[in-house]
């Protein structure tokens, strides 16, 4: 049935063009353009996969319902305006799917700090951690347009650059199991929930503390494209404290396999930081 419908859509393209509905593929009626793009992602002779808009700041390990052979490089850069200093962040990550529905990731996140207004109590720049992650999509339904996954992130925290010669290289661990549920509403609207605890274990005093992440997202995907606009609500809850940052964002394809994501951060409570920006460059090598 899916193949039959896809064939009808393709057959109707010349008629739509000749009838004046559109002069280029980008101007096709939304329903036809959407159907063709969704079919490109979903309707292949491969395991079921539902098209979802992926948030740009809290990045998923791999697409939900990932197919074997998929892979992706990410380079991210950001700036956060904090009360006593500016924080510049950078990351390099590689993610891939060794088997269907399983995603793996390795990431190197950096932080660089610069004082403002003569402030002397500024954190030291460092490679924050060696970050490794796994994600498995255990429920994927085309009928419900829904995907559900679980995963785990392990971070090996590293010491500051200026302490490499005098302190242990590894200063702690972060244990982060998480749960993801995503749904597409109709053709263009997407929602996603990403939640789980981060347990920080510090080697120096052997103490631990937990921060709960509760991240919710709403996106609108532009008809017939991979481009979207949306918003992330990144929330953190810990003992006697709750913080939320609202992150409007957009993703734009600049080539067949290159995307760029732009994010702005607006904290609800400015006790620790003010506005922030983040840029993510996404490259997807060809795969079979």
Secondary structure, DSSP 8 states (H G I E B T S, - for coil): -HHHHHHHHHHHHHHHHHTTS-SSGGGS-HHHHHHHHHHHHHSSSSS--------SSS--SS-TT--TT-EEEEEEEEEEEESSEEEEEEEEEEEEEEETTEEEEEEEEEEEEEESTT-------EEEEEEEEEEEEEEEETTTTEEEEEEEEEEEEE--GGGTTTS-SEEEEEEEEEEEEEEEETTTEEEEEEEEEEEEEETTT--EEEEEEEEEEEEEE-TTSS-EEEEEEEEEEETTEEEEEEEEEEEEEEETTEEEEEEEEEESSTTSEEEEEEEEEEE-----
